[in-house]
Amino acid sequence: MLVAMLVMSSIIGRPPQVQSALETLSTCQDLRAEACLFAAAWLKMGGDEAMPEVLKSAPGMTQTGQLLTISSIGTLNTKAATDTLGKLAQDTRLDEMARALALEQLSRRQTPPKSKVGPLEFALTLTSDAVAVVRQAALRLIANRVTAKDKKLILVLLESWMRDEDGGVRSEAVTGFGLCGCTESPTILGKALKDNDPRVQRATVEALAMVKQPTTVPDLIAMMSSRDETLNKSIARALRFQSGQSFGDDAQPWKQWLADR
């Protein structure tokens, strides 16, 4: 029914009812409700001209309305849409999950031509945000955009995020080290293996399957006593990468190999 209504509207040349769509989205409670999906579709049809109204209306929407609005904007590959997503991510009046979704949508696009502000610049403004889930999303975007030109800056940021109070942020920082292949700080991942948050430990093991830090081998072997089979398999991959040896995910052969070295 939704598709049919949109097709009919385009045939008769009816303009998108952006204001009506925003009013509907402001009270949405169900992501699957037809009226809400219809409103999100109208919003998309409004294009760049709808963006100023989105910025005004989004803070007063329900969480569901904000999520649908941001998802709709994410389908528009324009400078205005990119700027709107960035501003929504920065708007502390929005639900935290909506702000994180705006950053996720930004992570899928490049900086618009002839623009000095793009996804990376918006994310950098949120690295010290008060909300942990927003910091995590910002870090994830930044870590996935490391280039040789800005690697030094990103490394400094990753090191600072390793001291964040939130384990989710620290785990994203560790993942960032793995993605950038950062070997410039050889003690970082070794310390992260001993973090008291399991998420950080898991992320560190995964990173050590991408970044050479042989000094971590004894600690990796010690971690193999875990009863978590999935974790043990990840440790085995990291050990194979670090040592060039392949003894599977049984701790005993690894311990023997370490003792015989």
Secondary structure as UniProt FT lines:
FT   HELIX           2..11
FT   TURN            12..13
FT   HELIX           18..25
FT   TURN            26..27
FT   TURN            31..32
FT   HELIX           34..46
FT   HELIX           47..50
FT   HELIX           51..57
FT   HELIX           58..60
FT   HELIX           63..73
FT   TURN            74..75
FT   HELIX           79..90
FT   TURN            92..93
FT   HELIX           96..106
FT   TURN            107..108
FT   TURN            113..114
FT   HELIX           119..124
FT   TURN            125..128
FT   HELIX           132..143
FT   TURN            144..145
FT   TURN            148..150
FT   HELIX           151..161
FT   TURN            162..163
FT   HELIX           167..180
FT   TURN            186..187
FT   HELIX           188..192
FT   TURN            193..194
FT   HELIX           198..207
FT   TURN            208..210
FT   HELIX           214..216
FT   HELIX           217..223
FT   TURN            224..225
FT   HELIX           229..243
FT   TURN            248..249
FT   HELIX           251..260
//
